[in-house]
Amino acid sequence: MVLGFFAGVAAMPWWGWLTIFLILVLPFVAFMFFKPKGIKVEFVVDPRKRSFYQFLKKNELLIEPTDFKREGFVIEGWYLKDKNDAKHRWNFATQVTGEMTLFANWTRDRPGGFGGTPLSADDYNLDGISDAVTA
């Protein structure tokens, strides 16, 4: 059985080898040698859905993302967690000195624009409201 596998691999045409190279080898080489330079800051919009990154130079200011929408909710702010899982609101006037992860804090949007009720990190689907996040 093992010999049959190797015989099949040896008989593979040139375009088979090219396909393997393009799918497996080239992305690995590109990742190892062409990483983005600078400090990576991850923004977690919804821990179960998606996140995105900003890359910046040392002591550069982050750009606050404001283009995420969720029906019935607004982003109250972006928070940084410390070693004890305590949340601290990030001040976007602060210079970034190292890699970090910021989490979006969603609040329920109240009619009239009077703010909202804070949600915990595990509470993403209240009262049947969709938890779809769009950019």
C-alpha positions in Angstrom: 0.0 0.0 0.0 2.8 2.4 0.9 4.7 1.5 -2.3 1.6 2.2 -4.3 1.4 5.7 -2.9 5.0 6.5 -3.8 4.6 5.0 -7.2 1.6 7.3 -7.8 3.6 10.3 -6.6 6.5 9.4 -8.8 4.2 9.1 -11.8 2.5 12.5 -11.2 2.7 14.9 -14.2 4.6 18.2 -14.0 1.5 20.2 -13.5 0.6 18.1 -10.5 3.9 19.1 -8.9 3.3 22.7 -9.9 -0.1 22.7 -8.2 1.3 21.3 -5.0 4.0 23.9 -5.1 1.6 26.8 -5.6 -0.9 25.6 -3.0 1.4 24.4 -0.2 5.0 25.7 -0.6 4.6 29.2 -2.0 2.2 30.6 0.7 4.5 29.2 3.4 7.6 30.8 1.9 5.7 34.1 1.4 4.5 34.1 5.0 8.0 33.4 6.4 9.8 36.1 4.3 7.3 38.8 3.6 5.6 39.4 7.0 4.1 42.9 7.5 6.6 45.1 9.4 5.6 47.0 12.5 3.4 46.5 15.5 0.3 44.4 15.0 -2.9 45.5 16.8 -5.8 43.1 16.6 -9.4 44.5 16.8 -11.9 41.8 17.8 -15.3 42.9 16.6 -17.1 39.8 17.8 -15.1 36.9 19.4 -17.2 34.3 17.6 -17.2 36.0 14.1 -14.2 38.1 13.0 -11.3 40.4 13.8 -9.1 42.6 11.8 -5.6 44.1 12.2 -3.8 47.4 11.9 0.0 47.5 11.5 1.8 50.6 12.7 5.2 51.9 13.6 6.3 52.3 17.2 4.7 55.3 19.0 2.2 55.8 16.2 -1.5 56.4 17.0 -4.2 53.9 16.2 -7.1 54.9 14.0 -10.4 54.2 15.8 -12.6 51.9 13.6 -16.1 53.3 13.4 -17.5 51.5 10.4 -19.0 48.4 12.1 -22.7 48.1 12.4 -25.0 45.7 14.2 -28.7 46.0 14.2 -29.9 47.4 17.5 -26.4 48.0 18.9 -23.6 50.5 18.8 -19.9 50.1 19.7 -19.5 51.8 23.1 -15.7 51.6 23.0 -12.7 49.5 22.5 -11.2 47.7 25.5 -7.8 46.2 26.4 -7.7 43.2 28.8 -4.9 42.9 31.3 -3.4 39.8 32.9 -6.3 39.5 35.3 -9.0 39.8 32.6 -9.9 43.3 33.8 -11.0 45.5 31.0 -9.6 49.0 30.4 -11.0 51.4 27.8 -8.4 52.3 25.2 -7.7 56.0 24.6 -6.9 56.4 21.0 -4.7 59.4 21.8 -2.3 57.0 23.4 0.8 55.9 21.4 1.1 52.2 20.7 4.4 50.7 22.0 3.7 46.9 21.5 1.4 44.3 20.1 -2.0 44.1 21.7 -5.6 43.0 21.2 -8.6 45.4 21.6 -12.1 44.1 22.0 -15.3 45.9 20.9 -17.8 46.6 23.7 -21.3 46.6 22.2 -24.3 48.4 23.9 -27.9 48.1 23.0 -29.0 51.2 21.1 -31.8 53.1 22.8 -34.3 55.2 20.9 -33.4 58.9 21.2 -29.7 58.3 21.3 -29.3 58.1 25.1 -26.6 55.4 25.0 -27.2 51.7 25.8 -26.9 48.9 28.2 -23.4 47.2 28.3 -23.2 43.6 27.1 -20.9 41.0 28.4 -18.5 39.3 26.0 -20.7 36.2 25.9 -23.9 38.0 25.3 -24.3 38.5 21.5 -27.9 37.5 20.8 -30.5 39.1 23.1 -34.2 38.8 22.6 -33.9 37.3 19.1 -32.0 40.2 17.7 -29.6 39.2 15.0 -25.9 39.1 15.9 -24.7 39.8 12.3 -21.9 42.4 12.3 -21.3 44.3 9.1 -18.5 46.6 8.0 
